């Protein structure tokens, strides 16, 4: 049961982190400032992996 509580707390912290980023992004957007770089749900992960998958899928569609 303790492990479930720890996992839930970790998930909650990740969600709060993402929510704080979203609020900051909206603040910058509505005040005409430069918006912050997107963050992934998990720390130390970038969107480059996803972008690479999208690029590969598009190349495969062009070949087919």
PDB file with SEQRES, HELIX, SHEET and CRYST1 records, atoms N, CA, C and O in Angstrom:
SEQRES   1 A   64  UNK UNK UNK UNK UNK UNK UNK UNK UNK UNK UNK UNK UNK          
SEQRES   2 A   64  UNK UNK UNK UNK UNK UNK UNK UNK UNK UNK UNK UNK UNK          
SEQRES   3 A   64  UNK UNK UNK UNK UNK UNK UNK UNK UNK UNK UNK UNK UNK          
SEQRES   4 A   64  UNK UNK UNK UNK UNK UNK UNK UNK UNK UNK UNK UNK UNK          
SEQRES   5 A   64  UNK UNK UNK UNK UNK UNK UNK UNK UNK UNK UNK UNK              
HELIX    1 AA1 UNK A    2  UNK A   30  1                                  29    
HELIX    2 AA2 UNK A   48  UNK A   63  1                                  16    
CRYST1    1.000    1.000    1.000  90.00  90.00  90.00 P 1           1          
ATOM      1  N   UNK A   1       0.820  -1.191   0.000  1.00  0.00           N  
ATOM      2  CA  UNK A   1       0.000   0.000   0.000  1.00  0.00           C  
ATOM      3  C   UNK A   1       0.865   1.257   0.000  1.00  0.00           C  
ATOM      4  O   UNK A   1       0.511   2.262  -0.617  1.00  0.00           O  
ATOM      5  N   UNK A   2       1.985   1.196   0.685  1.00  0.00           N  
ATOM      6  CA  UNK A   2       2.880   2.355   0.742  1.00  0.00           C  
ATOM      7  C   UNK A   2       3.449   2.677  -0.637  1.00  0.00           C  
ATOM      8  O   UNK A   2       3.647   3.842  -0.981  1.00  0.00           O  
ATOM      9  N   UNK A   3       3.708   1.633  -1.422  1.00  0.00           N  
ATOM     10  CA  UNK A   3       4.235   1.834  -2.769  1.00  0.00           C  
ATOM     11  C   UNK A   3       3.208   2.559  -3.647  1.00  0.00           C  
ATOM     12  O   UNK A   3       3.564   3.414  -4.458  1.00  0.00           O  
ATOM     13  N   UNK A   4       1.950   2.212  -3.477  1.00  0.00           N  
ATOM     14  CA  UNK A   4       0.889   2.877  -4.242  1.00  0.00           C  
ATOM     15  C   UNK A   4       0.815   4.347  -3.849  1.00  0.00           C  
ATOM     16  O   UNK A   4       0.628   5.207  -4.711  1.00  0.00           O  
ATOM     17  N   UNK A   5       0.957   4.645  -2.571  1.00  0.00           N  
ATOM     18  CA  UNK A   5       0.930   6.028  -2.119  1.00  0.00           C  
ATOM     19  C   UNK A   5       2.106   6.818  -2.683  1.00  0.00           C  
ATOM     20  O   UNK A   5       1.942   7.970  -3.084  1.00  0.00           O  
ATOM     21  N   UNK A   6       3.276   6.214  -2.718  1.00  0.00           N  
ATOM     22  CA  UNK A   6       4.453   6.891  -3.274  1.00  0.00           C  
ATOM     23  C   UNK A   6       4.284   7.138  -4.772  1.00  0.00           C  
ATOM     24  O   UNK A   6       4.622   8.211  -5.273  1.00  0.00           O  
ATOM     25  N   UNK A   7       3.767   6.150  -5.475  1.00  0.00           N  
ATOM     26  CA  UNK A   7       3.539   6.312  -6.915  1.00  0.00           C  
ATOM     27  C   UNK A   7       2.506   7.406  -7.162  1.00  0.00           C  
ATOM     28  O   UNK A   7       2.662   8.208  -8.083  1.00  0.00           O  
ATOM     29  N   UNK A   8       1.468   7.444  -6.359  1.00  0.00           N  
ATOM     30  CA  UNK A   8       0.447   8.485  -6.502  1.00  0.00           C  
ATOM     31  C   UNK A   8       1.005   9.866  -6.225  1.00  0.00           C  
ATOM     32  O   UNK A   8       0.673  10.829  -6.916  1.00  0.00           O  
ATOM     33  N   UNK A   9       1.860   9.963  -5.204  1.00  0.00           N  
ATOM     34  CA  UNK A   9       2.474  11.257  -4.884  1.00  0.00           C  
ATOM     35  C   UNK A   9       3.395  11.706  -6.015  1.00  0.00           C  
ATOM     36  O   UNK A   9       3.419  12.885  -6.369  1.00  0.00           O  
ATOM     37  N   UNK A  10       4.150  10.773  -6.581  1.00  0.00           N  
ATOM     38  CA  UNK A  10       5.044  11.114  -7.698  1.00  0.00           C  
ATOM     39  C   UNK A  10       4.233  11.578  -8.906  1.00  0.00           C  
ATOM     40  O   UNK A  10       4.599  12.552  -9.562  1.00  0.00           O  
ATOM     41  N   UNK A  11       3.148  10.893  -9.197  1.00  0.00           N  
ATOM     42  CA  UNK A  11       2.293  11.289 -10.314  1.00  0.00           C  
ATOM     43  C   UNK A  11       1.690  12.668 -10.073  1.00  0.00           C  
ATOM     44  O   UNK A  11       1.620  13.489 -10.988  1.00  0.00           O  
ATOM     45  N   UNK A  12       1.263  12.916  -8.865  1.00  0.00           N  
ATOM     46  CA  UNK A  12       0.706  14.221  -8.524  1.00  0.00           C  
ATOM     47  C   UNK A  12       1.730  15.331  -8.716  1.00  0.00           C  
ATOM     48  O   UNK A  12       1.395  16.395  -9.236  1.00  0.00           O  
ATOM     49  N   UNK A  13       2.962  15.100  -8.308  1.00  0.00           N  
ATOM     50  CA  UNK A  13       4.020  16.103  -8.493  1.00  0.00           C  
ATOM     51  C   UNK A  13       4.280  16.370  -9.972  1.00  0.00           C  
ATOM     52  O   UNK A  13       4.488  17.517 -10.368  1.00  0.00           O  
ATOM     53  N   UNK A  14       4.268  15.313 -10.794  1.00  0.00           N  
ATOM     54  CA  UNK A  14       4.467  15.495 -12.233  1.00  0.00           C  
ATOM     55  C   UNK A  14       3.322  16.309 -12.841  1.00  0.00           C  
ATOM     56  O   UNK A  14       3.550  17.160 -13.701  1.00  0.00           O  
ATOM     57  N   UNK A  15       2.104  16.046 -12.397  1.00  0.00           N  
ATOM     58  CA  UNK A  15       0.960  16.798 -12.905  1.00  0.00           C  
ATOM     59  C   UNK A  15       1.001  18.261 -12.475  1.00  0.00           C  
ATOM     60  O   UNK A  15       0.663  19.148 -13.258  1.00  0.00           O  
ATOM     61  N   UNK A  16       1.410  18.512 -11.247  1.00  0.00           N  
ATOM     62  CA  UNK A  16       1.530  19.896 -10.761  1.00  0.00           C  
ATOM     63  C   UNK A  16       2.605  20.630 -11.543  1.00  0.00           C  
ATOM     64  O   UNK A  16       2.443  21.807 -11.865  1.00  0.00           O  
ATOM     65  N   UNK A  17       3.702  19.946 -11.854  1.00  0.00           N  
ATOM     66  CA  UNK A  17       4.787  20.537 -12.648  1.00  0.00           C  
ATOM     67  C   UNK A  17       4.269  20.952 -14.024  1.00  0.00           C  
ATOM     68  O   UNK A  17       4.543  22.059 -14.489  1.00  0.00           O  
ATOM     69  N   UNK A  18       3.520  20.062 -14.671  1.00  0.00           N  
ATOM     70  CA  UNK A  18       2.977  20.355 -16.000  1.00  0.00           C  
ATOM     71  C   UNK A  18       1.943  21.480 -15.922  1.00  0.00           C  
ATOM     72  O   UNK A  18       1.905  22.344 -16.798  1.00  0.00           O  
ATOM     73  N   UNK A  19       1.116  21.477 -14.895  1.00  0.00           N  
ATOM     74  CA  UNK A  19       0.126  22.535 -14.718  1.00  0.00           C  
ATOM     75  C   UNK A  19       0.798  23.887 -14.519  1.00  0.00           C  
ATOM     76  O   UNK A  19       0.345  24.889 -15.072  1.00  0.00           O  
ATOM     77  N   UNK A  20       1.867  23.927 -13.740  1.00  0.00           N  
ATOM     78  CA  UNK A  20       2.593  25.186 -13.528  1.00  0.00           C  
ATOM     79  C   UNK A  20       3.162  25.693 -14.847  1.00  0.00           C  
ATOM     80  O   UNK A  20       3.138  26.895 -15.114  1.00  0.00           O  
ATOM     81  N   UNK A  21       3.673  24.782 -15.673  1.00  0.00           N  
ATOM     82  CA  UNK A  21       4.198  25.192 -16.979  1.00  0.00           C  
ATOM     83  C   UNK A  21       3.062  25.752 -17.841  1.00  0.00           C  
ATOM     84  O   UNK A  21       3.236  26.776 -18.501  1.00  0.00           O  
ATOM     85  N   UNK A  22       1.918  25.097 -17.839  1.00  0.00           N  
ATOM     86  CA  UNK A  22       0.777  25.560 -18.647  1.00  0.00           C  
ATOM     87  C   UNK A  22       0.325  26.957 -18.220  1.00  0.00           C  
ATOM     88  O   UNK A  22       0.046  27.810 -19.063  1.00  0.00           O  
ATOM     89  N   UNK A  23       0.255  27.178 -16.927  1.00  0.00           N  
ATOM     90  CA  UNK A  23      -0.147  28.496 -16.428  1.00  0.00           C  
ATOM     91  C   UNK A  23       0.880  29.542 -16.834  1.00  0.00           C  
ATOM     92  O   UNK A  23       0.515  30.648 -17.231  1.00  0.00           O  
ATOM     93  N   UNK A  24       2.155  29.204 -16.738  1.00  0.00           N  
ATOM     94  CA  UNK A  24       3.206  30.143 -17.148  1.00  0.00           C  
ATOM     95  C   UNK A  24       3.108  30.438 -18.638  1.00  0.00           C  
ATOM     96  O   UNK A  24       3.253  31.588 -19.054  1.00  0.00           O  
ATOM     97  N   UNK A  25       2.861  29.399 -19.454  1.00  0.00           N  
ATOM     98  CA  UNK A  25       2.750  29.572 -20.899  1.00  0.00           C  
ATOM     99  C   UNK A  25       1.590  30.514 -21.213  1.00  0.00           C  
ATOM    100  O   UNK A  25       1.739  31.426 -22.026  1.00  0.00           O  
ATOM    101  N   UNK A  26       0.432  30.300 -20.575  1.00  0.00           N  
ATOM    102  CA  UNK A  26      -0.716  31.161 -20.811  1.00  0.00           C  
ATOM    103  C   UNK A  26      -0.440  32.600 -20.398  1.00  0.00           C  
ATOM    104  O   UNK A  26      -0.831  33.536 -21.096  1.00  0.00           O  
ATOM    105  N   UNK A  27       0.227  32.777 -19.272  1.00  0.00           N  
ATOM    106  CA  UNK A  27       0.568  34.113 -18.793  1.00  0.00           C  
ATOM    107  C   UNK A  27       1.432  34.839 -19.825  1.00  0.00           C  
ATOM    108  O   UNK A  27       1.165  35.989 -20.174  1.00  0.00           O  
ATOM    109  N   UNK A  28       2.453  34.162 -20.300  1.00  0.00           N  
ATOM    110  CA  UNK A  28       3.340  34.774 -21.295  1.00  0.00           C  
ATOM    111  C   UNK A  28       2.593  35.070 -22.594  1.00  0.00           C  
ATOM    112  O   UNK A  28       2.781  36.131 -23.189  1.00  0.00           O  
ATOM    113  N   UNK A  29       1.761  34.154 -23.028  1.00  0.00           N  
ATOM    114  CA  UNK A  29       1.017  34.317 -24.268  1.00  0.00           C  
ATOM    115  C   UNK A  29       0.096  35.530 -24.209  1.00  0.00           C  
ATOM    116  O   UNK A  29       0.078  36.347 -25.130  1.00  0.00           O  
ATOM    117  N   UNK A  30      -0.661  35.644 -23.135  1.00  0.00           N  
ATOM    118  CA  UNK A  30      -1.626  36.738 -23.034  1.00  0.00           C  
ATOM    119  C   UNK A  30      -0.980  38.088 -22.733  1.00  0.00           C  
ATOM    120  O   UNK A  30      -1.606  39.127 -22.943  1.00  0.00           O  
ATOM    121  N   UNK A  31       0.249  38.090 -22.250  1.00  0.00           N  
ATOM    122  CA  UNK A  31       0.940  39.346 -21.984  1.00  0.00           C  
ATOM    123  C   UNK A  31       1.954  39.691 -23.065  1.00  0.00           C  
ATOM    124  O   UNK A  31       2.768  40.597 -22.887  1.00  0.00           O  
ATOM    125  N   UNK A  32       1.911  38.984 -24.171  1.00  0.00           N  
ATOM    126  CA  UNK A  32       2.750  39.295 -25.314  1.00  0.00           C  
ATOM    127  C   UNK A  32       4.225  39.005 -25.120  1.00  0.00           C  
ATOM    128  O   UNK A  32       5.063  39.566 -25.826  1.00  0.00           O  
ATOM    129  N   UNK A  33       4.554  38.142 -24.178  1.00  0.00           N  
ATOM    130  CA  UNK A  33       5.945  37.780 -23.954  1.00  0.00           C  
ATOM    131  C   UNK A  33       6.253  36.485 -24.691  1.00  0.00           C  
ATOM    132  O   UNK A  33       5.348  35.783 -25.143  1.00  0.00           O  
ATOM    133  N   UNK A  34       7.527  36.183 -24.805  1.00  0.00           N  
ATOM    134  CA  UNK A  34       7.938  34.937 -25.446  1.00  0.00           C  
ATOM    135  C   UNK A  34       7.507  33.764 -24.574  1.00  0.00           C  
ATOM    136  O   UNK A  34       7.748  33.752 -23.367  1.00  0.00           O  
ATOM    137  N   UNK A  35       6.870  32.785 -25.197  1.00  0.00           N  
ATOM    138  CA  UNK A  35       6.388  31.630 -24.435  1.00  0.00           C  
ATOM    139  C   UNK A  35       7.537  30.684 -24.129  1.00  0.00           C  
ATOM    140  O   UNK A  35       8.485  30.590 -24.909  1.00  0.00           O  
ATOM    141  N   UNK A  36       7.465  29.981 -23.001  1.00  0.00           N  
ATOM    142  CA  UNK A  36       8.532  29.048 -22.637  1.00  0.00           C  
ATOM    143  C   UNK A  36       8.532  27.825 -23.553  1.00  0.00           C  
ATOM    144  O   UNK A  36       7.522  27.495 -24.175  1.00  0.00           O  
ATOM    145  N   UNK A  37       9.669  27.171 -23.620  1.00  0.00           N  
ATOM    146  CA  UNK A  37       9.795  25.952 -24.414  1.00  0.00           C  
ATOM    147  C   UNK A  37       8.875  24.881 -23.841  1.00  0.00           C  
ATOM    148  O   UNK A  37       8.711  24.787 -22.624  1.00  0.00           O  
ATOM    149  N   UNK A  38       8.278  24.078 -24.708  1.00  0.00           N  
ATOM    150  CA  UNK A  38       7.419  23.001 -24.207  1.00  0.00           C  
ATOM    151  C   UNK A  38       8.207  22.011 -23.352  1.00  0.00           C  
ATOM    152  O   UNK A  38       9.390  21.768 -23.594  1.00  0.00           O  
ATOM    153  N   UNK A  39       7.546  21.453 -22.362  1.00  0.00           N  
ATOM    154  CA  UNK A  39       8.172  20.431 -21.537  1.00  0.00           C  
ATOM    155  C   UNK A  39       7.385  19.147 -21.703  1.00  0.00           C  
ATOM    156  O   UNK A  39       6.199  19.169 -22.030  1.00  0.00           O  
ATOM    157  N   UNK A  40       8.053  18.036 -21.477  1.00  0.00           N  
ATOM    158  CA  UNK A  40       7.355  16.761 -21.538  1.00  0.00           C  
ATOM    159  C   UNK A  40       6.765  16.454 -20.178  1.00  0.00           C  
ATOM    160  O   UNK A  40       7.054  17.127 -19.188  1.00  0.00           O  
ATOM    161  N   UNK A  41       5.941  15.437 -20.147  1.00  0.00           N  
ATOM    162  CA  UNK A  41       5.331  15.039 -18.875  1.00  0.00           C  
ATOM    163  C   UNK A  41       6.399  14.543 -17.915  1.00  0.00           C  
ATOM    164  O   UNK A  41       6.359  14.848 -16.723  1.00  0.00           O  
ATOM    165  N   UNK A  42       7.347  13.782 -18.428  1.00  0.00           N  
ATOM    166  CA  UNK A  42       8.427  13.262 -17.593  1.00  0.00           C  
ATOM    167  C   UNK A  42       9.643  14.180 -17.691  1.00  0.00           C  
ATOM    168  O   UNK A  42       9.987  14.615 -18.790  1.00  0.00           O  
ATOM    169  N   UNK A  43      10.292  14.480 -16.590  1.00  0.00           N  
ATOM    170  CA  UNK A  43      11.487  15.324 -16.629  1.00  0.00           C  
ATOM    171  C   UNK A  43      12.615  14.669 -17.436  1.00  0.00           C  
ATOM    172  O   UNK A  43      12.686  13.445 -17.545  1.00  0.00           O  
ATOM    173  N   UNK A  44      13.467  15.481 -17.981  1.00  0.00           N  
ATOM    174  CA  UNK A  44      14.640  15.048 -18.735  1.00  0.00           C  
ATOM    175  C   UNK A  44      14.283  14.292 -20.010  1.00  0.00           C  
ATOM    176  O   UNK A  44      15.082  13.501 -20.510  1.00  0.00           O  
ATOM    177  N   UNK A  45      13.104  14.530 -20.526  1.00  0.00           N  
ATOM    178  CA  UNK A  45      12.702  13.961 -21.806  1.00  0.00           C  
ATOM    179  C   UNK A  45      12.366  15.131 -22.715  1.00  0.00           C  
ATOM    180  O   UNK A  45      11.787  16.125 -22.277  1.00  0.00           O  
ATOM    181  N   UNK A  46      12.726  15.009 -23.959  1.00  0.00           N  
ATOM    182  CA  UNK A  46      12.412  16.093 -24.889  1.00  0.00           C  
ATOM    183  C   UNK A  46      11.409  15.590 -25.918  1.00  0.00           C  
ATOM    184  O   UNK A  46      11.118  14.396 -25.997  1.00  0.00           O  
ATOM    185  N   UNK A  47      10.904  16.499 -26.679  1.00  0.00           N  
ATOM    186  CA  UNK A  47       9.974  16.131 -27.734  1.00  0.00           C  
ATOM    187  C   UNK A  47      10.681  15.649 -28.983  1.00  0.00           C  
ATOM    188  O   UNK A  47      10.030  15.325 -29.976  1.00  0.00           O  
ATOM    189  N   UNK A  48      12.001  15.597 -28.950  1.00  0.00           N  
ATOM    190  CA  UNK A  48      12.753  15.182 -30.135  1.00  0.00           C  
ATOM    191  C   UNK A  48      12.441  13.746 -30.524  1.00  0.00           C  
ATOM    192  O   UNK A  48      12.387  13.432 -31.713  1.00  0.00           O  
ATOM    193  N   UNK A  49      12.236  12.875 -29.555  1.00  0.00           N  
ATOM    194  CA  UNK A  49      11.902  11.480 -29.865  1.00  0.00           C  
ATOM    195  C   UNK A  49      10.585  11.425 -30.629  1.00  0.00           C  
ATOM    196  O   UNK A  49      10.475  10.723 -31.635  1.00  0.00           O  
ATOM    197  N   UNK A  50       9.600  12.156 -30.157  1.00  0.00           N  
ATOM    198  CA  UNK A  50       8.298  12.174 -30.821  1.00  0.00           C  
ATOM    199  C   UNK A  50       8.420  12.770 -32.221  1.00  0.00           C  
ATOM    200  O   UNK A  50       7.854  12.237 -33.175  1.00  0.00           O  
ATOM    201  N   UNK A  51       9.157  13.870 -32.344  1.00  0.00           N  
ATOM    202  CA  UNK A  51       9.340  14.495 -33.651  1.00  0.00           C  
ATOM    203  C   UNK A  51      10.008  13.542 -34.633  1.00  0.00           C  
ATOM    204  O   UNK A  51       9.670  13.526 -35.817  1.00  0.00           O  
ATOM    205  N   UNK A  52      10.951  12.754 -34.145  1.00  0.00           N  
ATOM    206  CA  UNK A  52      11.634  11.779 -34.996  1.00  0.00           C  
ATOM    207  C   UNK A  52      10.665  10.699 -35.460  1.00  0.00           C  
ATOM    208  O   UNK A  52      10.715  10.282 -36.617  1.00  0.00           O  
ATOM    209  N   UNK A  53       9.792  10.243 -34.581  1.00  0.00           N  
ATOM    210  CA  UNK A  53       8.791   9.237 -34.963  1.00  0.00           C  
ATOM    211  C   UNK A  53       7.847   9.796 -36.018  1.00  0.00           C  
ATOM    212  O   UNK A  53       7.493   9.097 -36.967  1.00  0.00           O  
ATOM    213  N   UNK A  54       7.441  11.041 -35.857  1.00  0.00           N  
ATOM    214  CA  UNK A  54       6.545  11.670 -36.834  1.00  0.00           C  
ATOM    215  C   UNK A  54       7.248  11.789 -38.176  1.00  0.00           C  
ATOM    216  O   UNK A  54       6.649  11.509 -39.215  1.00  0.00           O  
ATOM    217  N   UNK A  55       8.503  12.198 -38.169  1.00  0.00           N  
ATOM    218  CA  UNK A  55       9.258  12.327 -39.417  1.00  0.00           C  
ATOM    219  C   UNK A  55       9.373  10.983 -40.124  1.00  0.00           C  
ATOM    220  O   UNK A  55       9.189  10.899 -41.339  1.00  0.00           O  
ATOM    221  N   UNK A  56       9.677   9.935 -39.368  1.00  0.00           N  
ATOM    222  CA  UNK A  56       9.809   8.604 -39.956  1.00  0.00           C  
ATOM    223  C   UNK A  56       8.481   8.128 -40.532  1.00  0.00           C  
ATOM    224  O   UNK A  56       8.449   7.519 -41.602  1.00  0.00           O  
ATOM    225  N   UNK A  57       7.398   8.399 -39.835  1.00  0.00           N  
ATOM    226  CA  UNK A  57       6.080   7.986 -40.326  1.00  0.00           C  
ATOM    227  C   UNK A  57       5.738   8.711 -41.621  1.00  0.00           C  
ATOM    228  O   UNK A  57       5.175   8.112 -42.537  1.00  0.00           O  
ATOM    229  N   UNK A  58       6.069   9.984 -41.702  1.00  0.00           N  
ATOM    230  CA  UNK A  58       5.796  10.737 -42.932  1.00  0.00           C  
ATOM    231  C   UNK A  58       6.624  10.205 -44.094  1.00  0.00           C  
ATOM    232  O   UNK A  58       6.134  10.116 -45.220  1.00  0.00           O  
ATOM    233  N   UNK A  59       7.869   9.855 -43.824  1.00  0.00           N  
ATOM    234  CA  UNK A  59       8.715   9.291 -44.888  1.00  0.00           C  
ATOM    235  C   UNK A  59       8.176   7.956 -45.365  1.00  0.00           C  
ATOM    236  O   UNK A  59       8.207   7.666 -46.561  1.00  0.00           O  
ATOM    237  N   UNK A  60       7.677   7.133 -44.434  1.00  0.00           N  
ATOM    238  CA  UNK A  60       7.104   5.861 -44.823  1.00  0.00           C  
ATOM    239  C   UNK A  60       5.832   6.046 -45.641  1.00  0.00           C  
ATOM    240  O   UNK A  60       5.571   5.273 -46.563  1.00  0.00           O  
ATOM    241  N   UNK A  61       5.040   7.063 -45.310  1.00  0.00           N  
ATOM    242  CA  UNK A  61       3.823   7.324 -46.084  1.00  0.00           C  
ATOM    243  C   UNK A  61       4.168   7.779 -47.493  1.00  0.00           C  
ATOM    244  O   UNK A  61       3.468   7.427 -48.443  1.00  0.00           O  
ATOM    245  N   UNK A  62       5.227   8.549 -47.641  1.00  0.00           N  
ATOM    246  CA  UNK A  62       5.624   9.009 -48.971  1.00  0.00           C  
ATOM    247  C   UNK A  62       6.113   7.850 -49.826  1.00  0.00           C  
ATOM    248  O   UNK A  62       5.884   7.825 -51.035  1.00  0.00           O  
ATOM    249  N   UNK A  63       6.782   6.893 -49.203  1.00  0.00           N  
ATOM    250  CA  UNK A  63       7.303   5.742 -49.933  1.00  0.00           C  
ATOM    251  C   UNK A  63       6.178   4.799 -50.379  1.00  0.00           C  
ATOM    252  O   UNK A  63       6.291   4.139 -51.412  1.00  0.00           O  
ATOM    253  N   UNK A  64       5.115   4.741 -49.611  1.00  0.00           N  
ATOM    254  CA  UNK A  64       4.028   3.780 -49.904  1.00  0.00           C  
ATOM    255  C   UNK A  64       3.101   4.295 -50.968  1.00  0.00           C  
ATOM    256  O   UNK A  64       2.141   3.617 -51.332  1.00  0.00           O  
TER     257      UNK A  64                                                      
END                                                                             
